[in-house]
């Protein structure tokens, strides 16, 4: 079979993300149905349902492709792998806060080719391909042109166990930036950098499915990304920012977390 184009891959990303995301929105009254509860996290019935929906759509187009999802993987020996986060921002979803999304990306031999982040409550669809522009609802987006860290709006997040290094980082950054915000949805936070709503985002306890699609979107919008591996499968520390402040942020973060 001939390899699909990046646009064909993106079309499936969008179909799967929209369908799964709208299923979660339609069933918002079921948002408290849980599979498991942890000290600082929760797994919903809706997480599993939405991933299944996304998987079925992907395999209806590309039955031979592999899938890596937050709710589990469908392991196949194939160069194309789809990365699915059915509900990023689960805690927000359970409380009726609109900043949650469905995030779907596809990569080939570790190179991300296409990605979609769909925010159902706001009907915002962020998309990009490796060889195309970053878009929001079909319109081009780009990062802000803020010149210095002092003028920047910084978005961040904490790990589930509240890593004390992250607390110290926030205390260090707070007087250095214009504003500091925590939203609680990695994919949306990264897309906010992509479209110029914020200027930087850092979180020390993420996984590839949190930022696979959003990272590609941000890079195609002009952002710079640095990732550091963690001692957990598929785990990473993740920094996304405008070019002008990236090295300053790397240095500050390195003072707390190491390079």
Secondary structure, 3 states (H helix, E strand, C coil): CCCCCHHHHHHHHHHHHHHHHHHHHHCHHHCCCEEEECCCCEEEHHHHHHHHHHHHHHHHHCCCCEEEECCEEECCCCCEEEEEEEEECHHHHHCCCCCCEEEEEEEECCEEEEEEEEEHHHCEEEEEECCCCCEECCEECCCCCCCCHHHCEEEEECCCCCCHHHHHHHHHHHCCCCEEECCCCHHHHHHHHHCCCCCEEEEEEEEHHHHHHHHHHHHHCCCEEEEEECCCCCEEEEEEECHHHHHHHHHHHHHHHCC
